[in-house]
Amino acid sequence: MKLSDLLNGIEIVASTASVDLEITGVSYDSRLTQPGDLFVAISGYASDGHQFIPNAVSAGAVAVLCEKAPSGSAPYLCTPSTRQALAVAAANWFGHPARRMTMIGVTGTNGKTTTTYLLKHVLEQTLGAKVGLIGTIQNMIGDEVLHTERTTPESFEVQKLLYDMAQAGCTHVVMEVSSHALVLHRTDEIAFDTGVFTNLTEDHLDFHKTMEAYRDAKLMLFTQCKKGVFNLDDPASSYMMRKATCACTTFSTTRNDANFVSKFVKLKPSSVEMDVVTGDEICRFELGIPGGFSVYNALGVVAAAHGMGIALSEIARALRTAKGVKGRVEVVPTPGTDYTVLIDFAHSPDSLENVLKTVKTFCKGRLIAVFGCGGDRDPIKRPIMGNIATQYADLAVVTSDNPRTENPNKIIEQILEGMQNTKTPCHVEENRRKAIRWAMDEAKKDDIVVLCGKGHETYQILGAEKVHLDEREEVAAHLEEVKQGK
């Protein structure tokens, strides 16, 4: 591809490179640069890509896209924002694949993963569509599962995924759109047909600093989509709808002025049932994922799918056959025991409260919550989560999540600050493997042990090292240890 074609739509403020150069690839990691590449130097948070320009040139880069003129004689082009430019260049390189498919983006603090999976299922069951999915747990092209490292990948990977999906015959793509991705231009150059807002609760303040900045980051999705679907029960929705540039549709569990309203909700141990009313239409829905949050997830899916022309009755039929998502109130097999173990990704105050409240509705014995908080992340939420655990759990086991480079015991101390002056018993075990075993040994008939925070993750980050830790394996291993009398 000619450099001029690759740079179409990118503001260039200074240049020594010929736009007639033939470019054979694009890279932003000097370690992966190939001969003939355009190297894009991104100013990151851990390191500055500009310092690796000599490495990229040595590896064969024929031109450099940067924010400041580099030393040396390598041909370069300067642009105000290389992150923004990378998104444009990636879309140009892959031929703007998003334009060939119906794009649905889901943003919010909680519920993104489940909402995307449910939407994928509904589109497949009602339209017979081949659907791509981009998200926290995994990426999917139809039924093919692809590994993922982050909720929304870097812009070049996003465009590559969309290209692969379009080439494979996908007609629709449902993707989680994180606040980080929006601020860091990872989803630039994607015109979404529909955007869904689930909710806004405290999270990621280590990055956004304030709740207002976090909210405004989520809002960005609704300036690049045609239709927005908003949870009217969340206070942030009113603000976001005033600022949105798209047509707005709303859903609610309480407000009759919403476009989609749930009525006669029944929360069961293994499912939720409700009527959904929109205009003069009413339809009964059943979803086999328990909890009050499932009502909200289902309403968002119903509103989004109906906005794509799918009848309420067809959506209801599809949701009846939808399965739960790995790591979201997931039941772990515990053969030979009379207690239950659940795994959930709950790692924010709101999600922890949601899952504990949900389990409380069908727990016949004690609710034992095993949880921690991530290191190098928002410390404000730590005592809040500790307090939530004391409100809903009958026994709280405080342990490590992903401590990363922080001292895990310091994190636990901050959690315990929110658990003072409470009657809820608390056990502290920093080692997560040992904490799981302690909770299982403590569990009695009809108790439910909820392992919170890891969800679908099969690792723990200790320092800079990612160590294998699959809680399903830990549960099975301990049951075997008990069986062997160890």
C-alpha positions as CSV (number, residue, x, y, z in Angstrom):
1,M,0.0,0.0,0.0
2,K,1.2,3.5,-0.8
3,L,2.1,5.6,2.2
4,S,-0.3,8.3,0.9
5,D,-3.2,5.8,1.0
6,L,-2.3,4.5,4.5
7,L,-2.2,8.1,5.9
8,N,-5.5,9.1,4.3
9,G,-7.4,11.0,7.0
10,I,-4.4,11.6,9.3
11,E,-3.2,15.1,10.0
12,I,0.5,15.5,9.2
13,V,2.2,18.6,10.6
14,A,5.8,17.8,9.4
15,S,7.4,15.2,7.1
16,T,10.6,14.1,5.5
17,A,9.1,10.9,4.1
18,S,7.9,10.5,0.5
19,V,4.2,9.6,0.3
20,D,5.0,7.4,-2.6
21,L,6.8,4.9,-0.4
22,E,5.5,1.4,-0.6
23,I,4.4,0.1,2.8
24,T,4.2,-3.6,3.4
25,G,3.1,-3.6,7.1
26,V,2.3,-1.5,10.1
27,S,3.8,-1.9,13.6
28,Y,3.8,-0.1,16.9
29,D,6.1,-2.5,18.8
30,S,9.7,-2.4,17.6
31,R,10.2,-6.0,18.6
32,L,7.6,-7.0,16.0
33,T,8.7,-4.6,13.3
34,Q,9.3,-6.2,9.9
35,P,11.2,-4.8,6.8
36,G,9.0,-2.4,4.9
37,D,6.8,-1.4,7.9
38,L,5.5,1.9,8.9
39,F,6.5,2.2,12.6
40,V,4.0,4.1,14.7
41,A,5.7,5.5,17.9
42,I,3.0,5.6,20.7
43,S,3.5,7.5,23.9
44,G,2.4,4.9,26.4
45,Y,2.0,4.9,30.2
46,A,4.8,2.4,30.9
47,S,7.1,3.5,28.1
48,D,7.4,5.9,25.2
49,G,7.5,4.3,21.8
50,H,9.6,7.2,20.5
51,Q,12.6,5.8,22.3
52,F,12.4,2.6,20.3
53,I,12.4,4.3,16.9
54,P,16.1,3.3,16.3
55,N,15.3,-0.3,17.1
56,A,12.4,-0.2,14.6
57,V,14.5,1.4,11.9
58,S,17.2,-1.2,12.5
59,A,14.5,-3.9,12.1
60,G,13.6,-2.5,8.6
61,A,11.0,0.2,9.2
62,V,11.0,2.4,6.1
63,A,9.2,5.3,7.7
64,V,8.2,6.5,11.2
65,L,4.9,8.1,12.3
66,C,5.6,10.1,15.5
67,E,4.6,13.1,17.6
68,K,8.1,14.6,17.7
69,A,10.9,14.6,15.1
70,P,13.3,11.7,15.9
71,S,17.1,12.0,15.8
72,G,18.8,10.2,12.9
73,S,18.1,10.1,9.2
74,A,15.0,7.9,9.1
75,P,12.1,9.2,7.1
76,Y,9.4,10.4,9.4
77,L,6.0,12.0,9.6
78,C,4.8,14.0,12.6
79,T,1.1,14.0,13.7
80,P,-0.5,15.5,16.9
81,S,-1.6,12.1,18.2
82,T,-0.1,8.8,17.2
83,R,-2.7,6.8,19.1
84,Q,-5.4,8.5,17.0
85,A,-3.4,8.1,13.9
86,L,-2.8,4.4,14.5
87,A,-6.6,3.8,14.6
88,V,-7.0,5.6,11.2
89,A,-4.0,3.9,9.6
90,A,-5.3,0.5,10.9
91,A,-8.7,1.1,9.4
92,N,-7.1,2.1,6.1
93,W,-4.8,-0.9,6.1
94,F,-7.6,-3.4,6.6
95,G,-10.1,-1.6,4.3
96,H,-12.5,-0.3,7.0
97,P,-14.1,-3.8,7.7
98,A,-16.6,-2.4,10.2
99,R,-18.5,-0.8,7.3
100,R,-19.3,-4.2,6.0
101,M,-21.0,-5.4,9.2
102,T,-23.6,-4.3,11.7
103,M,-21.7,-3.0,14.8
104,I,-23.0,-3.2,18.3
105,G,-21.0,-1.7,21.2
106,V,-21.7,-2.3,24.9
107,T,-20.2,0.0,27.6
108,G,-20.7,0.4,31.4
109,T,-19.0,-0.7,34.6
110,N,-20.8,-4.0,35.0
111,G,-22.8,-6.3,32.7
112,K,-20.9,-5.8,29.5
113,T,-19.7,-9.4,29.1
114,T,-23.1,-11.0,29.8
115,T,-24.9,-8.4,27.6
116,T,-22.6,-9.1,24.6
117,Y,-23.0,-12.9,24.9
118,L,-26.8,-12.6,25.2
119,L,-26.9,-10.3,22.1
120,K,-24.8,-12.7,20.2
121,H,-27.1,-15.6,21.0
122,V,-30.2,-13.6,20.2
123,L,-28.8,-12.5,16.8
124,E,-27.8,-16.0,15.9
125,Q,-31.1,-17.6,17.0
126,T,-33.4,-15.0,15.4
127,L,-31.6,-13.9,12.3
128,G,-29.4,-16.9,11.6
129,A,-26.5,-14.4,11.6
130,K,-22.9,-15.3,11.9
131,V,-21.8,-13.0,14.8
132,G,-18.3,-11.9,15.9
133,L,-17.7,-11.1,19.5
134,I,-14.9,-9.0,21.1
135,G,-14.7,-9.0,24.9
136,T,-13.1,-9.6,28.3
137,I,-13.3,-13.4,28.3
138,Q,-12.5,-14.2,24.7
139,N,-13.0,-13.1,21.1
140,M,-15.2,-15.2,18.8
141,I,-15.7,-15.5,15.1
142,G,-19.0,-17.4,15.0
143,D,-18.2,-20.5,17.1
144,E,-14.4,-20.1,16.8
145,V,-12.8,-19.0,20.1
146,L,-9.8,-16.7,20.0
147,H,-7.7,-15.7,23.0
148,T,-7.8,-12.2,24.3
149,E,-5.6,-10.2,26.7
150,R,-7.8,-7.1,27.4
151,T,-11.4,-6.1,27.2
152,T,-10.9,-4.0,24.0
153,P,-7.6,-4.6,22.2
154,E,-5.3,-1.9,20.7
155,S,-6.8,-0.3,17.6
156,F,-4.7,-2.2,15.1
157,E,-5.8,-5.5,16.7
158,V,-9.4,-4.4,16.7
159,Q,-9.3,-3.7,13.0
160,K,-7.5,-7.0,12.3
161,L,-10.2,-8.8,14.2
162,L,-12.9,-7.0,12.3
163,Y,-11.2,-7.8,9.0
164,D,-11.0,-11.5,10.0
165,M,-14.7,-11.5,11.0
166,A,-15.8,-9.9,7.8
167,Q,-13.7,-12.3,5.7
168,A,-15.2,-15.2,7.6
169,G,-18.7,-14.1,6.7
170,C,-19.8,-12.3,9.9
171,T,-22.7,-10.0,9.4
172,H,-22.8,-8.6,12.9
173,V,-20.2,-7.8,15.6
174,V,-21.0,-7.4,19.3
175,M,-18.2,-5.9,21.3
176,E,-17.4,-4.7,24.8
177,V,-16.2,-1.1,24.6
178,S,-14.2,-0.2,27.7
179,S,-13.7,3.4,29.0
180,H,-9.9,2.9,28.4
181,A,-10.5,1.9,24.8
182,L,-12.6,5.0,24.1
183,V,-10.1,7.4,25.7
184,L,-7.2,5.7,24.0
185,H,-8.8,5.8,20.6
186,R,-8.9,2.0,20.2
187,T,-12.4,2.1,18.7
188,D,-11.9,5.1,16.5
189,E,-13.0,4.6,12.9
190,I,-15.9,2.3,14.0
191,A,-19.3,3.7,13.3
192,F,-21.6,1.7,15.6
193,D,-25.1,1.0,14.6
194,T,-26.1,0.5,18.3
195,G,-24.5,1.4,21.6
196,V,-25.7,0.0,24.9
197,F,-25.1,1.6,28.3
198,T,-25.5,-0.8,31.3
199,N,-24.5,1.3,34.4
200,L,-21.9,3.4,36.0
201,T,-20.4,2.6,39.4
202,E,-17.0,3.3,40.9
203,D,-14.1,1.6,39.1
204,H,-10.9,2.5,37.2
205,L,-10.4,5.8,39.1
206,D,-6.7,5.0,39.1
207,F,-6.9,5.8,35.3
208,H,-9.8,8.3,35.1
209,K,-9.2,10.0,38.4
210,T,-12.8,11.2,38.8
211,M,-16.2,9.7,38.3
212,E,-17.0,12.6,36.0
213,A,-14.1,11.8,33.7
214,Y,-15.1,8.1,33.9
215,R,-18.6,8.9,32.9
216,D,-17.5,11.2,30.1
217,A,-15.3,8.4,28.7
218,K,-18.3,6.1,28.5
219,L,-20.3,8.9,26.9
220,M,-17.9,8.9,23.9
221,L,-19.5,5.7,22.5
222,F,-22.7,7.6,22.1
223,T,-21.1,10.2,19.8
224,Q,-20.1,7.5,17.3
225,C,-23.3,5.4,17.1
226,K,-26.6,5.8,15.3
227,K,-28.8,4.5,18.2
228,G,-28.1,4.5,21.9
229,V,-29.8,2.2,24.5
230,F,-29.7,3.5,28.1
231,N,-30.4,2.1,31.5
232,L,-32.7,4.9,32.8
233,D,-32.4,3.6,36.4
234,D,-28.8,4.7,36.4
235,P,-28.4,8.4,37.2
236,A,-25.6,8.8,34.6
237,S,-28.1,8.0,31.8
238,S,-29.9,11.4,31.9
239,Y,-26.6,13.3,31.6
240,M,-25.3,11.0,28.8
241,M,-28.5,11.2,26.8
242,R,-28.4,15.0,26.9
243,K,-24.8,14.9,25.5
244,A,-25.3,12.0,23.1
245,T,-25.5,12.7,19.3
246,C,-27.5,9.5,18.6
247,A,-31.2,8.6,18.8
248,C,-31.9,7.4,22.4
249,T,-33.9,4.4,23.6
250,T,-34.3,3.6,27.4
251,F,-35.1,0.7,29.6
252,S,-36.1,0.6,33.3
253,T,-37.4,-1.7,36.0
254,T,-39.4,1.1,37.7
255,R,-40.0,4.1,35.4
256,N,-43.0,3.8,33.1
257,D,-41.7,6.7,30.9
258,A,-38.9,4.3,29.7
259,N,-39.3,2.7,26.2
260,F,-38.9,-0.8,27.7
261,V,-40.1,-1.5,31.2
262,S,-40.0,-4.8,33.2
263,K,-43.1,-5.8,35.2
264,F,-44.0,-8.7,37.5
265,V,-40.4,-9.8,38.0
266,K,-39.8,-13.2,39.6
267,L,-36.3,-13.9,40.9
268,K,-35.7,-17.7,41.1
269,P,-32.7,-19.6,42.2
270,S,-31.7,-20.5,38.7
271,S,-33.5,-17.9,36.5
272,V,-35.4,-14.7,36.3
273,E,-38.9,-14.2,34.8
274,M,-40.5,-10.9,33.8
275,D,-42.9,-9.2,31.5
276,V,-41.4,-6.6,29.2
277,V,-43.7,-3.7,28.1
278,T,-43.0,-1.4,25.2
279,G,-45.7,0.8,23.8
280,D,-48.8,-1.4,23.3
281,E,-46.8,-4.6,23.3
282,I,-46.1,-7.0,26.2
283,C,-44.2,-10.2,26.3
284,R,-43.2,-12.7,29.0
285,F,-39.4,-13.4,29.2
286,E,-37.4,-16.1,31.0
287,L,-33.6,-16.1,31.3
288,G,-31.7,-18.9,32.9
289,I,-29.2,-16.6,34.7
290,P,-30.3,-15.8,38.3
291,G,-30.1,-12.4,40.0
292,G,-31.5,-8.9,39.8
293,F,-28.7,-7.8,37.5
294,S,-29.9,-10.3,34.9
295,V,-33.1,-8.3,34.7
296,Y,-31.1,-5.3,33.6
297,N,-28.9,-7.3,31.2
298,A,-32.0,-8.8,29.6
299,L,-33.7,-5.4,29.3
300,G,-30.7,-3.9,27.5
301,V,-30.6,-6.9,25.1
302,V,-34.3,-6.7,24.4
303,A,-34.2,-2.9,23.7
304,A,-31.1,-3.3,21.4
305,A,-32.4,-6.3,19.5
306,H,-35.9,-4.8,19.1
307,G,-34.2,-1.6,17.7
308,M,-32.7,-3.9,15.0
309,G,-36.2,-4.9,13.9
310,I,-36.5,-8.2,15.9
311,A,-39.9,-9.0,17.3
312,L,-40.3,-9.2,21.1
313,S,-41.6,-12.8,20.8
314,E,-38.6,-13.8,18.8
315,I,-36.2,-12.2,21.4
316,A,-38.0,-14.0,24.2
317,R,-37.8,-17.4,22.4
318,A,-34.0,-16.9,22.0
319,L,-33.4,-15.8,25.6
320,R,-35.1,-18.9,26.9
321,T,-32.3,-21.0,25.5
322,A,-29.4,-18.6,26.5
323,K,-26.7,-20.0,28.8
324,G,-24.7,-18.3,31.5
325,V,-21.2,-16.9,31.0
326,K,-18.1,-18.5,32.4
327,G,-17.1,-16.7,35.6
328,R,-20.5,-15.1,36.1
329,V,-22.3,-16.8,39.0
330,E,-20.7,-20.0,37.7
331,V,-21.5,-23.2,39.6
332,V,-18.3,-25.3,40.2
333,P,-18.8,-29.1,40.5
334,T,-18.3,-30.3,44.1
335,P,-19.2,-34.0,44.0
336,G,-19.7,-35.6,47.3
337,T,-20.3,-32.4,49.3
338,D,-23.4,-30.8,50.7
339,Y,-22.3,-27.2,50.0
340,T,-22.1,-25.2,46.8
341,V,-19.2,-23.3,45.3
342,L,-19.7,-20.4,42.8
343,I,-17.2,-18.3,40.9
344,D,-17.9,-14.7,39.9
345,F,-15.9,-11.9,38.4
346,A,-17.2,-9.4,41.0
347,H,-14.2,-7.0,41.5
348,S,-15.9,-3.6,42.0
349,P,-18.2,-2.5,44.8
350,D,-21.3,-2.6,42.7
351,S,-20.6,-6.1,41.2
352,L,-19.7,-7.5,44.6
353,E,-22.9,-6.2,46.1
354,N,-24.9,-7.5,43.1
355,V,-23.6,-11.1,43.3
356,L,-23.8,-11.4,47.1
357,K,-27.4,-10.0,47.1
358,T,-28.3,-12.4,44.3
359,V,-26.8,-15.5,46.1
360,K,-28.5,-14.4,49.3
361,T,-31.9,-14.9,47.7
362,F,-31.4,-18.6,47.3
363,C,-28.8,-19.5,50.0
364,K,-30.4,-21.8,52.5
365,G,-27.3,-21.9,54.7
366,R,-24.4,-19.4,55.2
367,L,-23.0,-17.2,52.5
368,I,-19.2,-17.4,52.6
369,A,-17.6,-14.7,50.5
370,V,-13.9,-15.1,49.4
371,F,-12.6,-11.8,47.9
372,G,-9.7,-9.4,47.6
373,C,-8.9,-6.2,45.6
374,G,-6.5,-5.7,42.7
375,G,-3.2,-4.0,43.2
376,D,-2.1,-0.9,41.1
377,R,-5.7,-0.1,40.8
378,D,-8.2,2.2,42.4
379,P,-7.5,2.0,46.2
380,I,-10.7,4.0,47.2
381,K,-12.9,1.0,46.6
382,R,-11.1,-1.4,48.9
383,P,-12.7,-0.4,52.3
384,I,-16.0,0.0,50.4
385,M,-15.9,-3.6,49.2
386,G,-14.9,-4.8,52.7
387,N,-18.0,-3.1,54.1
388,I,-20.2,-4.6,51.4
389,A,-19.0,-8.1,52.3
390,T,-19.9,-7.6,55.9
391,Q,-23.4,-6.4,54.9
392,Y,-24.3,-9.5,52.8
393,A,-21.9,-12.4,53.8
394,D,-22.3,-14.5,56.9
395,L,-18.5,-15.1,56.8
396,A,-16.0,-13.0,54.9
397,V,-12.6,-14.5,53.8
398,V,-10.3,-11.7,52.8
399,T,-7.4,-12.7,50.5
400,S,-5.4,-11.5,47.4
401,D,-6.8,-10.9,44.0
402,N,-4.1,-9.7,41.6
403,P,-1.8,-7.7,43.9
404,R,0.5,-6.9,41.0
405,T,3.4,-4.7,42.3
406,E,1.7,-3.7,45.6
407,N,2.2,-5.4,48.9
408,P,-0.8,-7.7,49.2
409,N,-1.0,-7.3,52.9
410,K,-1.2,-3.6,52.6
411,I,-4.2,-4.1,50.2
412,I,-5.8,-6.4,52.8
413,E,-5.3,-3.8,55.5
414,Q,-7.2,-1.2,53.4
415,I,-10.0,-3.7,52.8
416,L,-10.2,-4.4,56.6
417,E,-10.7,-0.7,57.3
418,G,-14.2,-1.1,55.9
419,M,-14.9,-4.1,58.1
420,Q,-14.5,-2.6,61.5
421,N,-17.3,-2.6,64.1
422,T,-19.1,-5.4,62.5
423,K,-20.5,-8.7,63.8
424,T,-19.7,-10.5,60.6
425,P,-16.9,-13.1,61.2
426,C,-13.8,-12.4,59.1
427,H,-10.9,-14.6,58.2
428,V,-7.7,-13.3,56.6
429,E,-5.6,-15.5,54.4
430,E,-3.3,-13.7,51.9
431,N,-2.5,-16.8,49.9
432,R,-5.6,-17.2,47.6
433,R,-5.1,-21.0,47.1
434,K,-5.1,-21.5,50.9
435,A,-8.0,-19.1,51.3
436,I,-10.1,-21.2,48.9
437,R,-9.2,-24.4,50.8
438,W,-10.0,-22.7,54.2
439,A,-13.4,-21.6,53.0
440,M,-14.2,-25.1,51.6
441,D,-13.2,-26.7,54.9
442,E,-15.3,-24.3,56.8
443,A,-18.4,-24.8,54.6
444,K,-21.3,-26.9,56.0
445,K,-24.5,-28.3,54.7
446,D,-26.4,-25.8,52.4
447,D,-23.7,-23.2,52.6
448,I,-22.6,-21.4,49.5
449,V,-19.0,-20.3,49.0
450,V,-18.6,-17.5,46.5
451,L,-15.1,-17.0,45.0
452,C,-15.2,-13.3,43.9
453,G,-12.9,-11.4,41.7
454,K,-11.2,-13.9,39.3
455,G,-14.2,-15.1,37.3
456,H,-13.0,-16.3,33.9
457,E,-9.4,-15.5,34.7
458,T,-7.0,-18.5,35.0
459,Y,-4.1,-16.6,36.5
460,Q,-3.0,-14.4,39.3
461,I,-0.6,-11.5,38.8
462,L,2.1,-11.5,41.5
463,G,4.5,-8.6,41.0
464,A,5.2,-8.5,37.3
465,E,4.6,-12.3,36.9
466,K,1.4,-14.0,35.7
467,V,1.1,-17.2,37.7
468,H,-1.4,-19.9,36.6
469,L,-4.4,-20.1,39.0
470,D,-7.7,-21.6,37.9
471,E,-10.1,-21.6,40.8
472,R,-12.0,-24.5,39.2
473,E,-8.8,-26.6,39.4
474,E,-8.2,-25.5,43.0
475,V,-11.6,-26.6,44.1
476,A,-11.2,-30.0,42.4
477,A,-7.7,-30.4,43.7
478,H,-8.8,-29.7,47.3
479,L,-11.7,-32.2,47.0
480,E,-9.2,-34.8,45.9
481,E,-6.9,-33.8,48.8
482,V,-9.7,-34.3,51.3
483,K,-10.6,-37.6,49.7
484,Q,-7.0,-38.8,50.0
485,G,-6.9,-37.6,53.6
486,K,-4.1,-35.1,53.0
